[in-house]
Amino acid sequence: MPLVTLITPGQAGDSPMFLPLMAQLRVTRETGRPRTRPDAVRGDKAYSSRAIRSHLRSRGIKAVIPEPADQKGHRKRRGSRGGRPVALDAADYRNRNVIERRYCHLKQWRGLATRYDKYAIVYRSAVVLNAVIAWTRALLDAVAG
């Protein structure tokens, strides 16, 4: 389910927005403060940067992000100074399709897929409405099942 949304320019990359998204992450609990640290973060090879990995490591979050071939080559070329290979839980990484399916559901709304809206606030409200509908359906399915 969608937890955090952030609207960026169309030409902006995804990985620079990772740290601001993690800063906004708040998951409420029944008692106590909201949770701000997930157990693990799944991402594709675009999120394999030193900054993202060090941020996750410093917060004790497991990174399920594969290492791109060019980064492997750079690391191997440096020899023993290149560091250890990145650990990847392949079984957990297979579950990344859940994220891709959520994006597909989001893109089923024509207005979101084509970005007809002139103002970012209107576009973001449609994204948030889509997230509310997704959460409502999940809660209804949980109650019915």
Protein Blocks (a to p, Z undefined) as FASTA:
>chain_A
ZZbdcdddfkbcfklmmmmmmmmpccddfbdcddfbdfbdcddfklmcfklmmmmmmnop
acdddddfklmmmmmmnommnopaddddfklmmmmmmmmmmmmmmmmpmklmnopafbfk
lmmmmmmmmmmmmmmmmmmmmmmZZ
